Amino acid sequence: QVGRSTESPIDFVVTDTISGSPNNDETQITQSTISRFACRIVCDRSPPYTARIFAAGFDSSKNIFLGEKAAKWKNPDGHMDGLTTNGVLVMHPKGGFTEESKPGVWREISVCGDVYTLRETRSAQQRGKLV
């Protein structure tokens, strides 16, 4: 589990930094664009070795945790889905992961693991289009 919180459910703590300071050192910023409980990455340890990413975090009771301002909706199948307040964004480079690869298109991941086009702003209540 990844996020900016230092609470025990978080395995990897990530913080924002300001780059390009006069002393060439990175300074931590106070208003983070990283959610406290940003996402969970689940990898199969046996073939076919798939990896899945799910936006939102999970508390100590293993329940999904989203902030009050997070976009939420009910899917046609009746399941709830949503996006973290700041979004969990992924990009697959064109040409794969090589030295010659070029940046690809950024996408946003939902709680249920669906992939969407980016919202108008990172914290907008209206989700992008399902990809």
Backbone atoms as SQL, in Angstrom:
CREATE TABLE atoms (id INTEGER PRIMARY KEY, chain TEXT, resi INTEGER, resn TEXT, atom TEXT, x REAL, y REAL, z REAL);
INSERT INTO atoms VALUES
  (1, 'A', 1, 'GLN', 'N', 0.848, -1.174, 0.000),
  (2, 'A', 1, 'GLN', 'CA', 0.000, 0.000, 0.000),
  (3, 'A', 1, 'GLN', 'C', 0.892, 1.233, 0.000),
  (4, 'A', 2, 'VAL', 'N', 0.519, 2.233, -0.799),
  (5, 'A', 2, 'VAL', 'CA', 1.335, 3.426, -1.009),
  (6, 'A', 2, 'VAL', 'C', 0.543, 4.657, -0.597),
  (7, 'A', 3, 'GLY', 'N', 1.191, 5.630, 0.018),
  (8, 'A', 3, 'GLY', 'CA', 0.545, 6.887, 0.377),
  (9, 'A', 3, 'GLY', 'C', 1.485, 7.777, 1.166),
  (10, 'A', 4, 'ARG', 'N', 1.010, 8.954, 1.556),
  (11, 'A', 4, 'ARG', 'CA', 1.867, 9.872, 2.298),
  (12, 'A', 4, 'ARG', 'C', 1.758, 9.681, 3.804),
  (13, 'A', 5, 'SER', 'N', 0.750, 8.933, 4.273),
  (14, 'A', 5, 'SER', 'CA', 0.572, 8.686, 5.698),
  (15, 'A', 5, 'SER', 'C', 1.681, 7.792, 6.223),
  (16, 'A', 6, 'THR', 'N', 2.068, 8.024, 7.461),
  (17, 'A', 6, 'THR', 'CA', 3.055, 7.153, 8.099),
  (18, 'A', 6, 'THR', 'C', 2.376, 6.138, 9.013),
  (19, 'A', 7, 'GLU', 'N', 1.040, 6.017, 8.899),
  (20, 'A', 7, 'GLU', 'CA', 0.307, 5.043, 9.713),
  (21, 'A', 7, 'GLU', 'C', 0.658, 3.627, 9.271),
  (22, 'A', 8, 'SER', 'N', 0.429, 2.658, 10.147),
  (23, 'A', 8, 'SER', 'CA', 0.877, 1.283, 9.914),
  (24, 'A', 8, 'SER', 'C', 0.323, 0.602, 8.650),
  (25, 'A', 9, 'PRO', 'N', -0.897, 0.914, 8.155),
  (26, 'A', 9, 'PRO', 'CA', -1.321, 0.217, 6.928),
  (27, 'A', 9, 'PRO', 'C', -0.502, 0.581, 5.686),
  (28, 'A', 10, 'ILE', 'N', 0.299, 1.650, 5.749),
  (29, 'A', 10, 'ILE', 'CA', 1.072, 2.109, 4.593),
  (30, 'A', 10, 'ILE', 'C', 2.430, 1.409, 4.567),
  (31, 'A', 11, 'ASP', 'N', 2.709, 0.720, 3.451),
  (32, 'A', 11, 'ASP', 'CA', 3.976, 0.021, 3.287),
  (33, 'A', 11, 'ASP', 'C', 5.064, 0.924, 2.724),
  (34, 'A', 12, 'PHE', 'N', 4.672, 1.839, 1.795),
  (35, 'A', 12, 'PHE', 'CA', 5.622, 2.736, 1.153),
  (36, 'A', 12, 'PHE', 'C', 5.136, 4.165, 1.314),
  (37, 'A', 13, 'VAL', 'N', 5.879, 4.974, 2.075),
  (38, 'A', 13, 'VAL', 'CA', 5.522, 6.370, 2.315),
  (39, 'A', 13, 'VAL', 'C', 6.162, 7.225, 1.232),
  (40, 'A', 14, 'VAL', 'N', 5.334, 8.041, 0.553),
  (41, 'A', 14, 'VAL', 'CA', 5.788, 8.906, -0.522),
  (42, 'A', 14, 'VAL', 'C', 5.465, 10.349, -0.140),
  (43, 'A', 15, 'THR', 'N', 6.423, 11.256, -0.313),
  (44, 'A', 15, 'THR', 'CA', 6.180, 12.668, -0.012),
  (45, 'A', 15, 'THR', 'C', 6.479, 13.519, -1.236),
  (46, 'A', 16, 'ASP', 'N', 5.776, 14.646, -1.342),
  (47, 'A', 16, 'ASP', 'CA', 6.057, 15.619, -2.388),
  (48, 'A', 16, 'ASP', 'C', 7.316, 16.392, -2.014),
  (49, 'A', 17, 'THR', 'N', 8.053, 16.844, -3.016),
  (50, 'A', 17, 'THR', 'CA', 9.200, 17.698, -2.787),
  (51, 'A', 17, 'THR', 'C', 9.176, 18.829, -3.810),
  (52, 'A', 18, 'ILE', 'N', 9.851, 19.904, -3.488),
  (53, 'A', 18, 'ILE', 'CA', 10.019, 21.014, -4.426),
  (54, 'A', 18, 'ILE', 'C', 11.413, 20.871, -5.010),
  (55, 'A', 19, 'SER', 'N', 11.485, 20.664, -6.312),
  (56, 'A', 19, 'SER', 'CA', 12.809, 20.524, -6.925),
  (57, 'A', 19, 'SER', 'C', 13.279, 21.876, -7.452),
  (58, 'A', 20, 'GLY', 'N', 14.565, 21.979, -7.679),
  (59, 'A', 20, 'GLY', 'CA', 15.129, 23.198, -8.248),
  (60, 'A', 20, 'GLY', 'C', 15.392, 24.287, -7.227),
  (61, 'A', 21, 'SER', 'N', 15.556, 23.929, -5.953),
  (62, 'A', 21, 'SER', 'CA', 15.857, 24.948, -4.954),
  (63, 'A', 21, 'SER', 'C', 17.270, 25.485, -5.196),
  (64, 'A', 22, 'PRO', 'N', 17.574, 26.695, -4.723),
  (65, 'A', 22, 'PRO', 'CA', 18.889, 27.300, -4.991),
  (66, 'A', 22, 'PRO', 'C', 20.063, 26.445, -4.517),
  (67, 'A', 23, 'ASN', 'N', 19.876, 25.656, -3.464),
  (68, 'A', 23, 'ASN', 'CA', 20.964, 24.845, -2.920),
  (69, 'A', 23, 'ASN', 'C', 21.003, 23.445, -3.514),
  (70, 'A', 24, 'ASN', 'N', 20.184, 23.192, -4.533),
  (71, 'A', 24, 'ASN', 'CA', 20.078, 21.875, -5.175),
  (72, 'A', 24, 'ASN', 'C', 19.623, 20.775, -4.225),
  (73, 'A', 25, 'ASP', 'N', 19.020, 21.134, -3.106),
  (74, 'A', 25, 'ASP', 'CA', 18.444, 20.110, -2.238),
  (75, 'A', 25, 'ASP', 'C', 16.931, 20.186, -2.372),
  (76, 'A', 26, 'GLU', 'N', 16.281, 19.076, -2.152),
  (77, 'A', 26, 'GLU', 'CA', 14.826, 19.042, -2.293),
  (78, 'A', 26, 'GLU', 'C', 14.189, 19.324, -0.949),
  (79, 'A', 27, 'THR', 'N', 13.196, 20.204, -0.944),
  (80, 'A', 27, 'THR', 'CA', 12.525, 20.601, 0.274),
  (81, 'A', 27, 'THR', 'C', 11.120, 20.032, 0.281),
  (82, 'A', 28, 'GLN', 'N', 10.714, 19.456, 1.419),
  (83, 'A', 28, 'GLN', 'CA', 9.370, 18.899, 1.520),
  (84, 'A', 28, 'GLN', 'C', 8.356, 20.033, 1.521),
  (85, 'A', 29, 'ILE', 'N', 7.225, 19.839, 0.829),
  (86, 'A', 29, 'ILE', 'CA', 6.204, 20.865, 0.770),
  (87, 'A', 29, 'ILE', 'C', 5.093, 20.539, 1.763),
  (88, 'A', 30, 'THR', 'N', 4.348, 21.570, 2.174),
  (89, 'A', 30, 'THR', 'CA', 3.336, 21.375, 3.203),
  (90, 'A', 30, 'THR', 'C', 1.996, 20.914, 2.636),
  (91, 'A', 31, 'GLN', 'N', 1.607, 21.363, 1.448),
  (92, 'A', 31, 'GLN', 'CA', 0.335, 20.975, 0.830),
  (93, 'A', 31, 'GLN', 'C', 0.615, 19.875, -0.182),
  (94, 'A', 32, 'SER', 'N', 0.374, 18.632, 0.212),
  (95, 'A', 32, 'SER', 'CA', 0.737, 17.509, -0.630),
  (96, 'A', 32, 'SER', 'C', -0.309, 17.229, -1.694),
  (97, 'A', 33, 'THR', 'N', 0.146, 16.744, -2.849),
  (98, 'A', 33, 'THR', 'CA', -0.767, 16.289, -3.900),
  (99, 'A', 33, 'THR', 'C', -0.859, 14.764, -3.872),
  (100, 'A', 34, 'ILE', 'N', -0.303, 14.147, -2.853),
  (101, 'A', 34, 'ILE', 'CA', -0.362, 12.693, -2.688),
  (102, 'A', 34, 'ILE', 'C', -1.367, 12.389, -1.589),
  (103, 'A', 35, 'SER', 'N', -2.295, 11.492, -1.861),
  (104, 'A', 35, 'SER', 'CA', -3.309, 11.129, -0.875),
  (105, 'A', 35, 'SER', 'C', -2.678, 10.394, 0.297),
  (106, 'A', 36, 'ARG', 'N', -3.302, 10.549, 1.485),
  (107, 'A', 36, 'ARG', 'CA', -2.803, 9.845, 2.674),
  (108, 'A', 36, 'ARG', 'C', -2.751, 8.345, 2.419),
  (109, 'A', 37, 'PHE', 'N', -3.826, 7.803, 1.844),
  (110, 'A', 37, 'PHE', 'CA', -3.888, 6.397, 1.444),
  (111, 'A', 37, 'PHE', 'C', -4.120, 6.411, -0.060),
  (112, 'A', 38, 'ALA', 'N', -3.065, 6.403, -0.854),
  (113, 'A', 38, 'ALA', 'CA', -3.187, 6.640, -2.288),
  (114, 'A', 38, 'ALA', 'C', -3.648, 5.411, -3.068),
  (115, 'A', 39, 'CYS', 'N', -2.964, 4.289, -2.925),
  (116, 'A', 39, 'CYS', 'CA', -3.328, 3.129, -3.729),
  (117, 'A', 39, 'CYS', 'C', -2.777, 1.847, -3.127),
  (118, 'A', 40, 'ARG', 'N', -3.295, 0.752, -3.639),
  (119, 'A', 40, 'ARG', 'CA', -2.787, -0.575, -3.282),
  (120, 'A', 40, 'ARG', 'C', -2.386, -1.267, -4.567),
  (121, 'A', 41, 'ILE', 'N', -1.222, -1.883, -4.568),
  (122, 'A', 41, 'ILE', 'CA', -0.732, -2.625, -5.716),
  (123, 'A', 41, 'ILE', 'C', -0.713, -4.101, -5.322),
  (124, 'A', 42, 'VAL', 'N', -1.388, -4.930, -6.120),
  (125, 'A', 42, 'VAL', 'CA', -1.478, -6.356, -5.840),
  (126, 'A', 42, 'VAL', 'C', -0.809, -7.114, -6.985),
  (127, 'A', 43, 'CYS', 'N', 0.173, -7.934, -6.659),
  (128, 'A', 43, 'CYS', 'CA', 0.909, -8.700, -7.668),
  (129, 'A', 43, 'CYS', 'C', 0.760, -10.190, -7.389),
  (130, 'A', 44, 'ASP', 'N', 0.446, -10.959, -8.435),
  (131, 'A', 44, 'ASP', 'CA', 0.382, -12.408, -8.319),
  (132, 'A', 44, 'ASP', 'C', 1.801, -12.953, -8.320),
  (133, 'A', 45, 'ARG', 'N', 2.079, -13.868, -7.409),
  (134, 'A', 45, 'ARG', 'CA', 3.417, -14.452, -7.303),
  (135, 'A', 45, 'ARG', 'C', 3.562, -15.743, -8.093),
  (136, 'A', 46, 'SER', 'N', 2.514, -16.110, -8.825),
  (137, 'A', 46, 'SER', 'CA', 2.580, -17.292, -9.687),
  (138, 'A', 46, 'SER', 'C', 2.026, -16.912, -11.054),
  (139, 'A', 47, 'PRO', 'N', 2.353, -17.675, -12.090),
  (140, 'A', 47, 'PRO', 'CA', 1.919, -17.336, -13.449),
  (141, 'A', 47, 'PRO', 'C', 0.417, -17.080, -13.500),
  (142, 'A', 48, 'PRO', 'N', -0.038, -16.086, -14.227),
  (143, 'A', 48, 'PRO', 'CA', 0.686, -15.304, -15.231),
  (144, 'A', 48, 'PRO', 'C', 1.328, -14.029, -14.687),
  (145, 'A', 49, 'TYR', 'N', 1.581, -13.923, -13.386),
  (146, 'A', 49, 'TYR', 'CA', 2.297, -12.799, -12.780),
  (147, 'A', 49, 'TYR', 'C', 1.664, -11.448, -13.095),
  (148, 'A', 50, 'THR', 'N', 0.376, -11.340, -12.933),
  (149, 'A', 50, 'THR', 'CA', -0.303, -10.073, -13.200),
  (150, 'A', 50, 'THR', 'C', -0.143, -9.123, -12.020),
  (151, 'A', 51, 'ALA', 'N', -0.173, -7.840, -12.320),
  (152, 'A', 51, 'ALA', 'CA', -0.131, -6.791, -11.299),
  (153, 'A', 51, 'ALA', 'C', -1.352, -5.906, -11.499),
  (154, 'A', 52, 'ARG', 'N', -1.988, -5.544, -10.401),
  (155, 'A', 52, 'ARG', 'CA', -3.175, -4.685, -10.457),
  (156, 'A', 52, 'ARG', 'C', -2.972, -3.518, -9.505),
  (157, 'A', 53, 'ILE', 'N', -3.504, -2.368, -9.879),
  (158, 'A', 53, 'ILE', 'CA', -3.443, -1.196, -9.021),
  (159, 'A', 53, 'ILE', 'C', -4.872, -0.749, -8.728),
  (160, 'A', 54, 'PHE', 'N', -5.124, -0.437, -7.464),
  (161, 'A', 54, 'PHE', 'CA', -6.440, 0.010, -7.020),
  (162, 'A', 54, 'PHE', 'C', -6.255, 1.324, -6.288),
  (163, 'A', 55, 'ALA', 'N', -6.984, 2.365, -6.714),
  (164, 'A', 55, 'ALA', 'CA', -6.913, 3.660, -6.042),
  (165, 'A', 55, 'ALA', 'C', -7.575, 3.532, -4.682),
  (166, 'A', 56, 'ALA', 'N', -7.205, 4.382, -3.752),
  (167, 'A', 56, 'ALA', 'CA', -7.718, 4.430, -2.382),
  (168, 'A', 56, 'ALA', 'C', -6.869, 3.550, -1.493),
  (169, 'A', 57, 'GLY', 'N', -7.037, 3.750, -0.243),
  (170, 'A', 57, 'GLY', 'CA', -6.287, 2.972, 0.717),
  (171, 'A', 57, 'GLY', 'C', -7.204, 2.070, 1.501),
  (172, 'A', 58, 'PHE', 'N', -6.597, 1.269, 2.320),
  (173, 'A', 58, 'PHE', 'CA', -7.336, 0.339, 3.142),
  (174, 'A', 58, 'PHE', 'C', -6.892, 0.548, 4.576),
  (175, 'A', 59, 'ASP', 'N', -7.861, 0.710, 5.472),
  (176, 'A', 59, 'ASP', 'CA', -7.530, 0.949, 6.871),
  (177, 'A', 59, 'ASP', 'C', -7.119, -0.357, 7.559),
  (178, 'A', 60, 'SER', 'N', -6.882, -0.293, 8.870),
  (179, 'A', 60, 'SER', 'CA', -6.412, -1.468, 9.601),
  (180, 'A', 60, 'SER', 'C', -7.436, -2.602, 9.608),
  (181, 'A', 61, 'SER', 'N', -8.709, -2.292, 9.339),
  (182, 'A', 61, 'SER', 'CA', -9.747, -3.331, 9.251),
  (183, 'A', 61, 'SER', 'C', -9.912, -3.846, 7.826),
  (184, 'A', 62, 'LYS', 'N', -9.030, -3.411, 6.916),
  (185, 'A', 62, 'LYS', 'CA', -9.036, -3.792, 5.503),
  (186, 'A', 62, 'LYS', 'C', -10.270, -3.274, 4.763),
  (187, 'A', 63, 'ASN', 'N', -10.848, -2.180, 5.239),
  (188, 'A', 63, 'ASN', 'CA', -11.948, -1.515, 4.549),
  (189, 'A', 63, 'ASN', 'C', -11.388, -0.388, 3.695),
  (190, 'A', 64, 'ILE', 'N', -12.021, -0.142, 2.527),
  (191, 'A', 64, 'ILE', 'CA', -11.587, 0.948, 1.651),
  (192, 'A', 64, 'ILE', 'C', -11.775, 2.274, 2.377),
  (193, 'A', 65, 'PHE', 'N', -10.793, 3.144, 2.223),
  (194, 'A', 65, 'PHE', 'CA', -10.830, 4.452, 2.859),
  (195, 'A', 65, 'PHE', 'C', -10.657, 5.530, 1.802),
  (196, 'A', 66, 'LEU', 'N', -11.677, 6.390, 1.643),
  (197, 'A', 66, 'LEU', 'CA', -11.606, 7.546, 0.744),
  (198, 'A', 66, 'LEU', 'C', -11.925, 8.803, 1.541),
  (199, 'A', 67, 'GLY', 'N', -11.314, 9.915, 1.162),
  (200, 'A', 67, 'GLY', 'CA', -11.590, 11.176, 1.826),
  (201, 'A', 67, 'GLY', 'C', -12.989, 11.695, 1.507),
  (202, 'A', 68, 'GLU', 'N', -13.447, 12.661, 2.300),
  (203, 'A', 68, 'GLU', 'CA', -14.786, 13.235, 2.118),
  (204, 'A', 68, 'GLU', 'C', -14.971, 13.871, 0.749),
  (205, 'A', 69, 'LYS', 'N', -13.919, 14.472, 0.212),
  (206, 'A', 69, 'LYS', 'CA', -14.017, 15.195, -1.053),
  (207, 'A', 69, 'LYS', 'C', -13.811, 14.302, -2.275),
  (208, 'A', 70, 'ALA', 'N', -13.560, 13.029, -2.058),
  (209, 'A', 70, 'ALA', 'CA', -13.299, 12.112, -3.169),
  (210, 'A', 70, 'ALA', 'C', -14.567, 11.881, -3.989),
  (211, 'A', 71, 'ALA', 'N', -14.403, 11.766, -5.317),
  (212, 'A', 71, 'ALA', 'CA', -15.526, 11.475, -6.218),
  (213, 'A', 71, 'ALA', 'C', -15.951, 10.024, -6.015),
  (214, 'A', 72, 'LYS', 'N', -17.267, 9.798, -5.847),
  (215, 'A', 72, 'LYS', 'CA', -17.801, 8.454, -5.642),
  (216, 'A', 72, 'LYS', 'C', -19.042, 8.275, -6.494),
  (217, 'A', 73, 'TRP', 'N', -19.299, 7.036, -6.956),
  (218, 'A', 73, 'TRP', 'CA', -20.491, 6.748, -7.742),
  (219, 'A', 73, 'TRP', 'C', -20.815, 5.267, -7.652),
  (220, 'A', 74, 'LYS', 'N', -22.021, 4.897, -8.091),
  (221, 'A', 74, 'LYS', 'CA', -22.441, 3.497, -8.135),
  (222, 'A', 74, 'LYS', 'C', -22.398, 3.039, -9.585),
  (223, 'A', 75, 'ASN', 'N', -21.703, 1.935, -9.848),
  (224, 'A', 75, 'ASN', 'CA', -21.625, 1.358, -11.191),
  (225, 'A', 75, 'ASN', 'C', -22.944, 0.685, -11.551),
  (226, 'A', 76, 'PRO', 'N', -23.202, 0.446, -12.846),
  (227, 'A', 76, 'PRO', 'CA', -24.440, -0.229, -13.268),
  (228, 'A', 76, 'PRO', 'C', -24.650, -1.581, -12.584),
  (229, 'A', 77, 'ASP', 'N', -23.563, -2.261, -12.183),
  (230, 'A', 77, 'ASP', 'CA', -23.705, -3.551, -11.509),
  (231, 'A', 77, 'ASP', 'C', -24.013, -3.414, -10.024),
  (232, 'A', 78, 'GLY', 'N', -24.144, -2.166, -9.548),
  (233, 'A', 78, 'GLY', 'CA', -24.496, -1.916, -8.160),
  (234, 'A', 78, 'GLY', 'C', -23.326, -1.717, -7.225),
  (235, 'A', 79, 'HIS', 'N', -22.089, -1.953, -7.683),
  (236, 'A', 79, 'HIS', 'CA', -20.913, -1.762, -6.846),
  (237, 'A', 79, 'HIS', 'C', -20.537, -0.285, -6.791),
  (238, 'A', 80, 'MET', 'N', -20.073, 0.143, -5.634),
  (239, 'A', 80, 'MET', 'CA', -19.585, 1.510, -5.484),
  (240, 'A', 80, 'MET', 'C', -18.175, 1.592, -6.048),
  (241, 'A', 81, 'ASP', 'N', -17.842, 2.726, -6.639),
  (242, 'A', 81, 'ASP', 'CA', -16.511, 2.992, -7.152),
  (243, 'A', 81, 'ASP', 'C', -16.186, 4.443, -6.834),
  (244, 'A', 82, 'GLY', 'N', -14.958, 4.841, -7.013),
  (245, 'A', 82, 'GLY', 'CA', -14.581, 6.215, -6.736),
  (246, 'A', 82, 'GLY', 'C', -13.150, 6.490, -7.124),
  (247, 'A', 83, 'LEU', 'N', -12.747, 7.735, -6.912),
  (248, 'A', 83, 'LEU', 'CA', -11.397, 8.201, -7.204),
  (249, 'A', 83, 'LEU', 'C', -10.856, 8.873, -5.958),
  (250, 'A', 84, 'THR', 'N', -9.560, 8.762, -5.732),
  (251, 'A', 84, 'THR', 'CA', -8.986, 9.476, -4.599),
  (252, 'A', 84, 'THR', 'C', -9.074, 10.978, -4.865),
  (253, 'A', 85, 'THR', 'N', -8.990, 11.758, -3.822),
  (254, 'A', 85, 'THR', 'CA', -9.129, 13.215, -3.947),
  (255, 'A', 85, 'THR', 'C', -8.142, 13.776, -4.962),
  (256, 'A', 86, 'ASN', 'N', -6.880, 13.351, -4.902),
  (257, 'A', 86, 'ASN', 'CA', -5.853, 13.860, -5.807),
  (258, 'A', 86, 'ASN', 'C', -5.639, 12.983, -7.025),
  (259, 'A', 87, 'GLY', 'N', -6.239, 11.806, -7.049),
  (260, 'A', 87, 'GLY', 'CA', -6.105, 10.902, -8.184),
  (261, 'A', 87, 'GLY', 'C', -4.884, 10.006, -8.088),
  (262, 'A', 88, 'VAL', 'N', -5.003, 8.826, -8.650),
  (263, 'A', 88, 'VAL', 'CA', -3.887, 7.912, -8.814),
  (264, 'A', 88, 'VAL', 'C', -3.688, 7.785, -10.315),
  (265, 'A', 89, 'LEU', 'N', -2.582, 8.337, -10.809),
  (266, 'A', 89, 'LEU', 'CA', -2.343, 8.420, -12.244),
  (267, 'A', 89, 'LEU', 'C', -1.262, 7.437, -12.675),
  (268, 'A', 90, 'VAL', 'N', -1.464, 6.841, -13.828),
  (269, 'A', 90, 'VAL', 'CA', -0.478, 5.926, -14.405),
  (270, 'A', 90, 'VAL', 'C', -0.248, 6.296, -15.862),
  (271, 'A', 91, 'MET', 'N', 0.941, 5.942, -16.356),
  (272, 'A', 91, 'MET', 'CA', 1.264, 6.201, -17.747),
  (273, 'A', 91, 'MET', 'C', 2.109, 5.046, -18.242),
  (274, 'A', 92, 'HIS', 'N', 1.721, 4.468, -19.357),
  (275, 'A', 92, 'HIS', 'CA', 2.507, 3.404, -19.977),
  (276, 'A', 92, 'HIS', 'C', 3.273, 4.030, -21.134),
  (277, 'A', 93, 'PRO', 'N', 4.599, 3.980, -21.083),
  (278, 'A', 93, 'PRO', 'CA', 5.377, 4.624, -22.148),
  (279, 'A', 93, 'PRO', 'C', 5.189, 3.952, -23.499),
  (280, 'A', 94, 'LYS', 'N', 5.210, 4.764, -24.553),
  (281, 'A', 94, 'LYS', 'CA', 5.149, 4.231, -25.921),
  (282, 'A', 94, 'LYS', 'C', 6.466, 3.534, -26.206),
  (283, 'A', 95, 'GLY', 'N', 6.384, 2.334, -26.735),
  (284, 'A', 95, 'GLY', 'CA', 7.595, 1.573, -27.016),
  (285, 'A', 95, 'GLY', 'C', 8.057, 0.745, -25.833),
  (286, 'A', 96, 'GLY', 'N', 7.223, 0.639, -24.799),
  (287, 'A', 96, 'GLY', 'CA', 7.590, -0.167, -23.635),
  (288, 'A', 96, 'GLY', 'C', 8.599, 0.527, -22.745),
  (289, 'A', 97, 'PHE', 'N', 9.223, -0.228, -21.887),
  (290, 'A', 97, 'PHE', 'CA', 10.173, 0.315, -20.933),
  (291, 'A', 97, 'PHE', 'C', 11.598, 0.118, -21.447),
  (292, 'A', 98, 'THR', 'N', 11.987, 0.971, -22.395),
  (293, 'A', 98, 'THR', 'CA', 13.324, 0.920, -22.980),
  (294, 'A', 98, 'THR', 'C', 13.913, 2.325, -22.988),
  (295, 'A', 99, 'GLU', 'N', 15.176, 2.430, -23.344),
  (296, 'A', 99, 'GLU', 'CA', 15.816, 3.741, -23.431),
  (297, 'A', 99, 'GLU', 'C', 15.214, 4.592, -24.543),
  (298, 'A', 100, 'GLU', 'N', 14.637, 3.952, -25.557),
  (299, 'A', 100, 'GLU', 'CA', 14.053, 4.673, -26.687),
  (300, 'A', 100, 'GLU', 'C', 12.585, 5.022, -26.474),
  (301, 'A', 101, 'SER', 'N', 12.000, 4.610, -25.365),
  (302, 'A', 101, 'SER', 'CA', 10.570, 4.833, -25.156),
  (303, 'A', 101, 'SER', 'C', 10.254, 6.317, -25.021),
  (304, 'A', 102, 'LYS', 'N', 9.030, 6.659, -25.365),
  (305, 'A', 102, 'LYS', 'CA', 8.518, 8.031, -25.279),
  (306, 'A', 102, 'LYS', 'C', 7.349, 8.052, -24.297),
  (307, 'A', 103, 'PRO', 'N', 7.059, 9.218, -23.713),
  (308, 'A', 103, 'PRO', 'CA', 5.922, 9.287, -22.780),
  (309, 'A', 103, 'PRO', 'C', 4.615, 8.884, -23.459),
  (310, 'A', 104, 'GLY', 'N', 3.776, 8.198, -22.719),
  (311, 'A', 104, 'GLY', 'CA', 2.458, 7.803, -23.214),
  (312, 'A', 104, 'GLY', 'C', 1.396, 8.745, -22.666),
  (313, 'A', 105, 'VAL', 'N', 0.164, 8.305, -22.691),
  (314, 'A', 105, 'VAL', 'CA', -0.969, 9.101, -22.215),
  (315, 'A', 105, 'VAL', 'C', -1.212, 8.795, -20.742),
  (316, 'A', 106, 'TRP', 'N', -1.416, 9.835, -19.925),
  (317, 'A', 106, 'TRP', 'CA', -1.726, 9.641, -18.519),
  (318, 'A', 106, 'TRP', 'C', -3.177, 9.202, -18.368),
  (319, 'A', 107, 'ARG', 'N', -3.416, 8.261, -17.466),
  (320, 'A', 107, 'ARG', 'CA', -4.747, 7.748, -17.153),
  (321, 'A', 107, 'ARG', 'C', -4.932, 7.757, -15.641),
  (322, 'A', 108, 'GLU', 'N', -6.195, 7.668, -15.208),
  (323, 'A', 108, 'GLU', 'CA', -6.495, 7.646, -13.780),
  (324, 'A', 108, 'GLU', 'C', -7.138, 6.316, -13.407),
  (325, 'A', 109, 'ILE', 'N', -6.751, 5.782, -12.250),
  (326, 'A', 109, 'ILE', 'CA', -7.236, 4.493, -11.772),
  (327, 'A', 109, 'ILE', 'C', -8.283, 4.715, -10.695),
  (328, 'A', 110, 'SER', 'N', -9.379, 3.930, -10.775),
  (329, 'A', 110, 'SER', 'CA', -10.444, 4.040, -9.772),
  (330, 'A', 110, 'SER', 'C', -10.237, 3.023, -8.654),
  (331, 'A', 111, 'VAL', 'N', -11.060, 3.127, -7.631),
  (332, 'A', 111, 'VAL', 'CA', -11.022, 2.198, -6.508),
  (333, 'A', 111, 'VAL', 'C', -11.163, 0.753, -6.986),
  (334, 'A', 112, 'CYS', 'N', -12.049, 0.516, -7.935),
  (335, 'A', 112, 'CYS', 'CA', -12.278, -0.840, -8.447),
  (336, 'A', 112, 'CYS', 'C', -11.240, -1.259, -9.483),
  (337, 'A', 113, 'GLY', 'N', -10.272, -0.387, -9.783),
  (338, 'A', 113, 'GLY', 'CA', -9.219, -0.721, -10.722),
  (339, 'A', 113, 'GLY', 'C', -9.544, -0.388, -12.166),
  (340, 'A', 114, 'ASP', 'N', -10.658, 0.314, -12.410),
  (341, 'A', 114, 'ASP', 'CA', -10.985, 0.727, -13.776),
  (342, 'A', 114, 'ASP', 'C', -10.078, 1.878, -14.196),
  (343, 'A', 115, 'VAL', 'N', -9.907, 2.044, -15.497),
  (344, 'A', 115, 'VAL', 'CA', -9.017, 3.067, -16.048),
  (345, 'A', 115, 'VAL', 'C', -9.860, 4.139, -16.732),
  (346, 'A', 116, 'TYR', 'N', -9.590, 5.407, -16.418),
  (347, 'A', 116, 'TYR', 'CA', -10.344, 6.546, -16.956),
  (348, 'A', 116, 'TYR', 'C', -9.401, 7.575, -17.567),
  (349, 'A', 117, 'THR', 'N', -9.943, 8.383, -18.499),
  (350, 'A', 117, 'THR', 'CA', -9.197, 9.546, -18.963),
  (351, 'A', 117, 'THR', 'C', -9.084, 10.506, -17.782),
  (352, 'A', 118, 'LEU', 'N', -8.167, 11.444, -17.861),
  (353, 'A', 118, 'LEU', 'CA', -7.975, 12.380, -16.759),
  (354, 'A', 118, 'LEU', 'C', -9.182, 13.291, -16.571),
  (355, 'A', 119, 'ARG', 'N', -9.428, 13.655, -15.325),
  (356, 'A', 119, 'ARG', 'CA', -10.486, 14.625, -15.014),
  (357, 'A', 119, 'ARG', 'C', -10.023, 16.016, -15.451),
  (358, 'A', 120, 'GLU', 'N', -10.977, 16.962, -15.510),
  (359, 'A', 120, 'GLU', 'CA', -10.646, 18.328, -15.908),
  (360, 'A', 120, 'GLU', 'C', -9.593, 18.918, -14.975),
  (361, 'A', 121, 'THR', 'N', -9.746, 18.693, -13.677),
  (362, 'A', 121, 'THR', 'CA', -8.724, 19.053, -12.690),
  (363, 'A', 121, 'THR', 'C', -8.506, 17.833, -11.807),
  (364, 'A', 122, 'ARG', 'N', -7.387, 17.771, -11.120),
  (365, 'A', 122, 'ARG', 'CA', -7.062, 16.586, -10.324),
  (366, 'A', 122, 'ARG', 'C', -8.120, 16.278, -9.271),
  (367, 'A', 123, 'SER', 'N', -8.780, 17.295, -8.724),
  (368, 'A', 123, 'SER', 'CA', -9.737, 17.057, -7.641),
  (369, 'A', 123, 'SER', 'C', -11.193, 17.228, -8.073),
  (370, 'A', 124, 'ALA', 'N', -11.462, 17.294, -9.383),
  (371, 'A', 124, 'ALA', 'CA', -12.833, 17.474, -9.867),
  (372, 'A', 124, 'ALA', 'C', -13.716, 16.300, -9.441),
  (373, 'A', 125, 'GLN', 'N', -14.998, 16.569, -9.192),
  (374, 'A', 125, 'GLN', 'CA', -15.942, 15.529, -8.796),
  (375, 'A', 125, 'GLN', 'C', -16.387, 14.664, -9.969),
  (376, 'A', 126, 'GLN', 'N', -16.279, 15.176, -11.185),
  (377, 'A', 126, 'GLN', 'CA', -16.708, 14.444, -12.376),
  (378, 'A', 126, 'GLN', 'C', -15.552, 13.597, -12.894),
  (379, 'A', 127, 'ARG', 'N', -15.769, 12.277, -12.986),
  (380, 'A', 127, 'ARG', 'CA', -14.718, 11.378, -13.469),
  (381, 'A', 127, 'ARG', 'C', -14.532, 11.552, -14.978),
  (382, 'A', 128, 'GLY', 'N', -13.396, 11.075, -15.493),
  (383, 'A', 128, 'GLY', 'CA', -13.157, 11.066, -16.936),
  (384, 'A', 128, 'GLY', 'C', -13.939, 9.951, -17.591),
  (385, 'A', 129, 'LYS', 'N', -13.646, 9.715, -18.858),
  (386, 'A', 129, 'LYS', 'CA', -14.330, 8.656, -19.603),
  (387, 'A', 129, 'LYS', 'C', -13.641, 7.312, -19.352),
  (388, 'A', 130, 'LEU', 'N', -14.441, 6.250, -19.218),
  (389, 'A', 130, 'LEU', 'CA', -13.914, 4.913, -19.030),
  (390, 'A', 130, 'LEU', 'C', -13.113, 4.502, -20.272),
  (391, 'A', 131, 'VAL', 'N', -11.910, 4.003, -20.074),
  (392, 'A', 131, 'VAL', 'CA', -11.032, 3.602, -21.175),
  (393, 'A', 131, 'VAL', 'C', -11.107, 2.083, -21.321);
